Amino acid sequence: MSMSHLKRLILETMWVLDKPAKASEIAKETGLGFPSVMMHIIGLTRMGCAESPKKGYYSITKNGKKALGFPEVDKEKAGGILAYLPIEKSFHFYADIGKSLSVHAASLQDFCDKILRIDVGSIEFHTHRGDFETWFMGIGDVELARKTLLIREQKISGDELRKKLYEVVKNRYEELDKIRKQAA
């Protein structure tokens, strides 16, 4: 499906916001004018890439995610991403190169729990290196890896980084858990 640069930007913004948003909020996030954003949202809705779950609010659809290049996640794929991993495939937290904290996360839910308690210096270390993105890709979650890359590009640090990372991972965990529990 061919899509203009602006439509793609608007769709990516909906994806990053990860919740239904007003067109004015999307306009603010993209730096585009409201009339232009509204026109493109209408086009994206007609294309099946966006929807209005509630009057005046817009969000990305499965087709929209597919248009951005994300693979579709079914019940089986969600279960695989959420699975408990053996220690050699777990995420191991370090303070620096060669300085293990002797803490590991064996699943996405476990990662979510550990990110709240691990030293913020370790979070900054791994974010800067792209380690979280690599691990998320390794467990099969392209979408979470890309969101983590966007967090890294924001160059935030400290508790703001911890909070942002936690929110993104927690929201993704909940989304995948919902998919995994859906009846076939």
C-alpha positions as CSV (number, residue, x, y, z in Angstrom):
1,M,0.0,0.0,0.0
2,S,1.5,3.3,-1.1
3,M,1.3,6.1,1.6
4,S,2.4,9.7,1.6
5,H,5.2,10.8,4.0
6,L,2.6,12.9,6.0
7,K,0.1,10.0,6.3
8,R,3.0,7.8,7.5
9,L,4.1,10.4,10.0
10,I,0.5,10.7,11.4
11,L,0.1,6.9,11.5
12,E,3.5,6.5,13.3
13,T,2.4,9.2,15.8
14,M,-0.8,7.3,16.5
15,W,1.3,4.2,17.1
16,V,3.7,5.9,19.4
17,L,0.9,7.5,21.4
18,D,-0.5,4.0,21.9
19,K,-4.0,5.2,22.9
20,P,-6.9,6.9,21.2
21,A,-6.0,10.6,20.7
22,K,-7.6,13.8,19.5
23,A,-6.6,15.1,16.1
24,S,-5.3,18.3,17.9
25,E,-2.9,16.1,20.0
26,I,-1.7,14.3,16.9
27,A,-1.2,17.7,15.2
28,K,0.8,18.9,18.2
29,E,3.0,15.8,18.3
30,T,3.7,15.9,14.6
31,G,4.2,19.7,14.4
32,L,1.6,19.8,11.5
33,G,-1.4,22.0,11.3
34,F,-4.7,20.7,12.5
35,P,-6.6,21.0,9.2
36,S,-3.9,19.0,7.4
37,V,-3.8,16.3,10.1
38,M,-7.6,16.0,10.1
39,M,-7.6,15.6,6.3
40,H,-5.0,12.8,6.5
41,I,-6.7,11.1,9.4
42,I,-9.9,10.9,7.3
43,G,-7.8,9.4,4.5
44,L,-6.2,6.9,6.8
45,T,-9.6,5.9,8.2
46,R,-10.9,5.3,4.7
47,M,-7.8,3.2,4.0
48,G,-8.6,1.1,7.1
49,C,-5.3,2.2,8.8
50,A,-7.0,4.3,11.5
51,E,-10.3,4.2,13.3
52,S,-12.4,6.4,15.7
53,P,-13.2,4.2,18.7
54,K,-14.8,7.2,20.4
55,K,-16.1,10.5,18.9
56,G,-13.2,12.9,18.2
57,Y,-10.5,10.3,19.1
58,Y,-8.4,8.3,16.6
59,S,-6.1,5.3,16.8
60,I,-4.1,3.0,14.6
61,T,-5.7,-0.3,13.5
62,K,-4.1,-3.7,12.7
63,N,-4.0,-2.7,9.1
64,G,-2.2,0.5,10.1
65,K,0.4,-1.4,12.0
66,K,0.8,-3.7,9.0
67,A,1.3,-0.6,6.8
68,L,4.1,0.5,9.1
69,G,5.8,-2.9,8.5
70,F,4.9,-4.6,11.8
71,P,4.1,-8.3,11.6
72,E,0.7,-9.4,12.8
73,V,0.7,-10.9,16.2
74,D,-1.7,-13.8,16.7
75,K,-2.4,-15.8,19.9
76,E,0.5,-18.2,19.3
77,K,3.0,-15.4,18.5
78,A,1.9,-13.5,21.6
79,G,2.3,-16.6,23.7
80,G,5.8,-17.1,22.4
81,I,6.8,-13.5,23.2
82,L,5.4,-13.7,26.7
83,A,6.9,-17.1,27.4
84,Y,9.2,-17.8,30.3
85,L,12.8,-18.1,29.0
86,P,15.7,-20.3,30.1
87,I,18.5,-18.3,31.8
88,E,20.7,-18.2,28.8
89,K,18.0,-16.3,26.8
90,S,17.0,-14.1,29.7
91,F,17.9,-10.4,29.9
92,H,20.9,-10.0,32.2
93,F,21.4,-6.5,33.8
94,Y,24.8,-4.9,34.0
95,A,26.1,-1.7,35.6
96,D,28.8,-1.5,32.9
97,I,30.8,-3.8,30.6
98,G,31.9,-6.8,32.7
99,K,30.0,-5.6,35.8
100,S,27.0,-7.9,36.2
101,L,24.3,-7.0,38.7
102,S,23.4,-10.7,39.0
103,V,19.8,-9.9,38.1
104,H,18.1,-11.3,35.1
105,A,14.6,-11.1,33.6
106,A,13.2,-14.4,32.3
107,S,10.0,-13.0,30.6
108,L,8.5,-9.7,29.5
109,Q,6.5,-9.6,32.7
110,D,9.6,-10.3,34.8
111,F,11.4,-7.5,32.8
112,C,8.6,-5.1,33.7
113,D,8.9,-6.0,37.4
114,K,12.7,-5.7,37.4
115,I,12.9,-2.4,35.6
116,L,11.1,-0.8,38.5
117,R,13.8,-2.0,41.0
118,I,17.0,-2.1,39.0
119,D,19.6,0.7,39.5
120,V,18.8,3.5,37.0
121,G,22.4,3.5,36.0
122,S,21.9,0.0,34.6
123,I,18.8,1.2,32.6
124,E,20.8,4.1,31.1
125,F,23.7,1.8,30.3
126,H,21.5,-0.8,28.5
127,T,19.4,1.9,26.8
128,H,22.4,3.7,25.4
129,R,23.9,0.5,24.0
130,G,20.6,-0.7,22.4
131,D,20.5,-3.8,24.5
132,F,16.8,-3.7,25.3
133,E,15.9,-3.4,21.6
134,T,18.2,-6.4,20.8
135,W,16.6,-8.5,23.5
136,F,13.0,-7.6,22.4
137,M,13.9,-8.5,18.8
138,G,15.4,-11.7,20.1
139,I,12.2,-12.7,21.8
140,G,10.3,-11.9,18.6
141,D,8.7,-8.5,19.4
142,V,9.6,-6.1,16.5
143,E,7.1,-3.5,17.7
144,L,8.5,-3.3,21.3
145,A,12.0,-3.1,19.9
146,R,11.1,-0.2,17.7
147,K,9.4,1.7,20.5
148,T,12.5,1.2,22.7
149,L,14.6,2.6,19.9
150,L,12.4,5.7,19.9
151,I,12.9,6.0,23.6
152,R,16.6,5.8,23.1
153,E,16.5,8.5,20.5
154,Q,14.8,10.9,22.9
155,K,18.0,10.8,25.0
156,I,16.1,10.9,28.3
157,S,17.7,9.7,31.5
158,G,17.1,8.9,35.2
159,D,13.7,8.2,36.6
160,E,12.1,9.7,33.5
161,L,13.7,7.0,31.4
162,R,12.7,4.3,33.8
163,K,9.1,5.5,33.8
164,K,8.9,5.7,30.0
165,L,10.5,2.3,29.5
166,Y,8.2,0.7,32.2
167,E,5.1,2.2,30.6
168,V,5.9,1.1,27.1
169,V,6.8,-2.5,28.2
170,K,3.8,-2.8,30.6
171,N,1.4,-1.6,27.9
172,R,2.9,-4.0,25.4
173,Y,2.7,-6.9,27.9
174,E,-1.0,-6.1,28.5
175,E,-1.7,-5.9,24.8
176,L,0.1,-9.3,24.1
177,D,-1.6,-10.9,27.1
178,K,-5.0,-9.9,25.8
179,I,-4.2,-11.3,22.4
180,R,-2.9,-14.5,24.0
181,K,-6.1,-15.0,26.0
182,Q,-8.5,-14.5,23.1
183,A,-10.5,-17.5,22.1
184,A,-9.4,-19.0,18.8
